Amino acid sequence: MNSLFLIAVIFIFIVAIAALVYLIKSLVDMWREYAATKNETVLLLFILNIVGFFLSGSLISMIVAIIFYWNRSKKMRNLGIILLIAGPILFILLIIGSFTLYDAPMMDWEQMEYEMNL
């Protein structure tokens, strides 16, 4: 059972690294697009991508990158959508798996009543 948990953790790290690479590639592509066309919308998306990464982790940045790639590259758009969906689902599965792995109850009311002397 511990090996399955370790495999899940490694898979989550792989997805996280893939998302980081996707965000860096989107930043590079946005900058190249802005340098070539001087399109202010692309510059706005570039700035939103950087600010969003520092404000919310990768959630806002992934959404901005998907918006950028929407009409430009179908492959990158689909990859971004898959990474955006896979990250939270894997995290939730990791949390649920950790509770079942260590056989920890979510909430033990009798123990809480005993500790609080109710």
MORA-V767387 format. One record per residue. N is the residue number from 1. RES is the residue in one letter. PHI is phi in whole degrees, -180 to 180 (* if undefined). Layout:
n: <N,N>
res: <RES,RES>
phi: <PHI,PHI>
This chain:
n: <1,2,3,4,5,6,7,8,9,10,11,12,13,14,15,16,17,18,19,20,21,22,23,24,25,26,27,28,29,30,31,32,33,34,35,36,37,38,39,40,41,42,43,44,45,46,47,48,49,50,51,52,53,54,55,56,57,58,59,60,61,62,63,64,65,66,67,68,69,70,71,72,73,74,75,76,77,78,79,80,81,82,83,84,85,86,87,88,89,90,91,92,93,94,95,96,97,98,99,100,101,102,103,104,105,106,107,108,109,110,111,112,113,114,115,116,117,118>
res: <M,N,S,L,F,L,I,A,V,I,F,I,F,I,V,A,I,A,A,L,V,Y,L,I,K,S,L,V,D,M,W,R,E,Y,A,A,T,K,N,E,T,V,L,L,L,F,I,L,N,I,V,G,F,F,L,S,G,S,L,I,S,M,I,V,A,I,I,F,Y,W,N,R,S,K,K,M,R,N,L,G,I,I,L,L,I,A,G,P,I,L,F,I,L,L,I,I,G,S,F,T,L,Y,D,A,P,M,M,D,W,E,Q,M,E,Y,E,M,N,L>
phi: <*,-66,-69,-65,-64,-65,-64,-64,-64,-63,-64,-66,-65,-64,-65,-65,-67,-63,-66,-66,-64,-61,-67,-65,-64,-66,-64,-64,-65,-64,-66,-63,-64,-67,-64,-82,-111,56,-78,-71,-65,-67,-63,-64,-64,-62,-66,-62,-65,-68,-65,-63,-65,-80,-83,-126,76,-108,-64,-65,-64,-65,-65,-65,-66,-65,-62,-63,-84,-55,-102,-94,-146,-66,-64,-69,-62,-66,-63,-64,-66,-64,-67,-66,-81,-69,-60,-64,-64,-66,-66,-63,-64,-65,-64,-63,-65,-69,-69,-75,-67,-96,52,-96,-74,-66,-152,-108,-69,-64,-66,-66,-65,-67,-68,-90,56,-91>
